[in-house]
C-alpha cells in the first residue's frame, strides 16, 4: 500500500460525506480499500491543516461518539458542528438516528 494513494483516497471520501451524515474511521479506511486501517485514518484527521474545509467532524468512533476525550474542547466542538447540521446527540455524546454513511 502506498501511503500517498491511501491518503488521497481517504481525503476524497472525506470530502464526499454529505452534511447530516457520519462515518467511522474504520468505515472510511474500508471504503478506501484498506480495512483495518482505522488508526491511519485517525492520524490523517489529526494532521489536517488548521482551518481545513474538509468535514473532519463527520468522522466519529465506531460507537458513534467523537474520538476526543469526553468534555474536551475538541469533543464539544465536534458535537456542536454535528448538531448544527441537524444531527441528534444523546446525553452521552453519541450521534443517534439513521445517519451513517454510506
N, C-alpha and C positions, 0 to 999 in steps of 0.2 A: 504494500500500500504506500503510495506516495502521499506524504503529509499535505503538500500543497493542493493536490487534487481533492483529497478528503475535505480540507478546509474550504475550498471553493464550492464543493457540493453542499456542505453544511450551511454556508452563508447564503447560497442561492435558495435553499429550502427555508431557511430562517426568514429571508425576505418575503417568501410566499405565504407565510402563516397569516391568515386573514384576521382582522380585528374581531374580537369577541370569541376567539378560539385559542386553545392552548395545545401544547405538545410537551413531551418529556425529553430529557436529554437522551435517553435510550431510544425512544422512537425516532428522534432526529438522526441519531447515528445509524439506525437500521435503514431508514429511508435513504440515507447517503450510501447504502450498500455495505456498511460495516457494523453489523450488530455486535453488541458487547463493548462498544467504544464510547459509552456514555460519559466517562470521565474525560475523554479527549474533547468531547463537545463542551463539557463544563469548563475546561481550560480555555477553549476558544471564547466562550461567553465572557469569562473573567478577563480576557485580554482584549476585548473590543475597545476601540478608542473611546475616550470620554466624549460624551455628546453624540455618539453614534445615532443614526436614524433607524438602524435595524431594530426590529421589535423583540429585543432580548427578553423583555418582560413576559412574553408569551411562552417561554420555556420554563417549565417547573419540574420538580422532582416527580418520580413515578407515583407518589402518593397524592399528587395534586396540590402540593404546597410549595412555596418558594424554597429554594435550597439554602437560602441565607439563614443565619441564626435568628430564631423567632424573636420578634420585637426590635431587631436591629433597624437602623435607618434604611438599609438596602431592602430588607424584608417589607417594611412598611411602604416604601416607595413602589416596589413591585406590585403589592396588593392594591395600592391607590391607582396605579396605571391600569390594572386589570378591571377594577371597579369602574373606572372612567370609560371603559369600553363596554360596560353593561354586564359584566360577569358578576355572579353572586359568590360571596366569600363567607364561609362558615366562621363561627366564633374562634375556632382553632386555626383559622388561616388557610383552609382548604378551599380550592375552587370547586364549586358544586354545579351540577347540571350536566347536560349533554353538550359539552363544549370541546371535547377532544378532537384534534385534527391530526391526521386525516381520519 
